[in-house]
Structures are given as structure tokens and as C-alpha cells.
Amino acid sequence: MNVKRAIGVGLLTYLVSFILGIIVMFAMGVDPSQGSEIPKSAFIVNIIITLILAGLFTLFYFKDKKIKRNAKEGFLFGIVLIIMGFILDVIIFTLTSIMTSTQINILEYYSNPIFWLALILFVLTTTIVGAIKEKKKKR
């Protein structure tokens, strides 16, 4: 695994997902700072967008010829993205709480069962992309 590339692509994935997620929430009339009051429909739309981005950025990760293209590499890349997402979420939630002088509860966000389903689907997506890339390589 190319950890530096995974981190770089991970940062890009998070940034694009974050920006698109906020745009979607504003378009749906949802205040993103109200973590516990986000409607299920907004979560689902953002999950779909995130899964599409996960697939696209996994393809981008595999553009490096030195990286093995297989399900294991896709899985590991997905895990790196999740770890980075968690770290960046904590930083953003903390900074937002400090800057707005309001208490934003990250545990409410992470306690939503839809969030956990999204994580599973996220890693599944990166793993499947890796498996598909491996099969294409063998042809």
C-alpha cells in the first residue's frame, strides 16, 4: 500500500465529499450544524454521493502503476479513508464548536445507524473497485 498516496487521495476525497455534502444540505434546507436533526433523506443523498466519490477516488488511487490492484488493496484504502475521515471530523467538529461557541456533539452524529451502514458500504465500495481493477488487469 502506498500510504502517502492513500492519505493524499483521502484528503481530496474528504474535501470533495464535505463540500458536496454541505451543498446538498443547504439545497435541501438543512442546517448542517444540527447533527441530530438532519433528516434521513439528507443522510441517504449524502451517502449515495459519498459512495460514488469513494468509487471514483479509489479508481484515482489505483492510477499509480506501482499499486497492486486487488480487493485487499481496495479494502485497506477504504480503511485509511475511514481513519482519516474520523480524524478530520473530530478536528472540524472541535473547531466548529470553538468558533460558534455552541456544543456540537460528535457522538450524536456517529450514533446514527445510517452512518454505520454508510461506513460498511464505503469499505465495500473501495474493496469492490479493487477487485474489479484486479480482474481487468488479468485480461
Secondary structure as UniProt FT lines:
FT   HELIX           3..27
FT   TURN            28..29
FT   TURN            32..33
FT   HELIX           35..37
FT   HELIX           40..61
FT   TURN            62..63
FT   TURN            65..66
FT   HELIX           71..100
FT   HELIX           106..110
FT   HELIX           113..138
//
